Amino acid sequence: MAVTPEKKIANLREELNHHILRYHQEDDPEISDEEYDSLYAELEKLEAEHPN
């Protein structure tokens, strides 16, 4: 079963929030800044293509 754009957006938001917590509050990032930026760009693209 294919993941809907809405589900992918929700998943990306959840993942990005996790990484924000790890980076800013725990000072223990799991991914590089470049990887975070890539995920964020993907989220922005999906949100532009599939506005609520």
Backbone torsions as a table, in degrees:
resi	resn	phi	psi	omega
1	MET	NA	132.2	-178.4
2	ALA	-76.4	147.0	176.6
3	VAL	-82.3	129.5	179.4
4	THR	-72.4	156.5	176.7
5	PRO	-57.4	-38.0	-179.9
6	GLU	-63.8	-40.2	178.2
7	LYS	-68.8	-40.3	178.1
8	LYS	-62.4	-41.4	177.4
9	ILE	-60.9	-47.2	179.3
10	ALA	-60.7	-42.5	179.7
11	ASN	-64.5	-42.7	178.9
12	LEU	-64.5	-42.4	178.1
13	ARG	-59.7	-45.1	179.4
14	GLU	-62.4	-45.4	179.9
15	GLU	-63.6	-44.3	179.4
16	LEU	-64.2	-40.6	177.5
17	ASN	-61.9	-38.9	175.8
18	HIS	-59.1	-46.0	-177.7
19	HIS	-70.8	-32.1	174.6
20	ILE	-61.7	-46.3	178.3
21	LEU	-59.5	-47.9	-178.8
22	ARG	-62.0	-39.5	-175.6
23	TYR	-76.7	-50.3	-170.7
24	HIS	-88.3	-37.7	-175.1
25	GLN	-97.3	-36.4	-176.7
26	GLU	-99.2	-10.1	-178.7
27	ASP	50.7	43.5	-177.6
28	ASP	-146.3	68.3	-176.6
29	PRO	-63.8	146.9	178.4
30	GLU	-101.1	-20.5	-178.9
31	ILE	-130.9	162.6	179.0
32	SER	-75.8	164.2	175.4
33	ASP	-59.5	-37.5	-179.9
34	GLU	-64.9	-40.7	178.1
35	GLU	-65.6	-41.1	177.7
36	TYR	-61.6	-47.2	-179.9
37	ASP	-59.2	-37.6	179.0
38	SER	-65.9	-43.9	177.4
39	LEU	-63.0	-42.2	-179.8
40	TYR	-64.1	-42.0	178.2
41	ALA	-63.1	-39.8	177.5
42	GLU	-62.5	-42.5	178.1
43	LEU	-62.2	-47.2	179.5
44	GLU	-58.9	-41.7	179.9
45	LYS	-63.2	-46.9	-179.8
46	LEU	-64.1	-40.7	179.6
47	GLU	-65.3	-35.7	178.1
48	ALA	-69.2	-37.2	-179.4
49	GLU	-77.9	-25.1	-175.7
50	HIS	-135.1	66.6	-179.6
51	PRO	-65.6	153.5	-178.7
52	ASN	-67.4	NA	NA
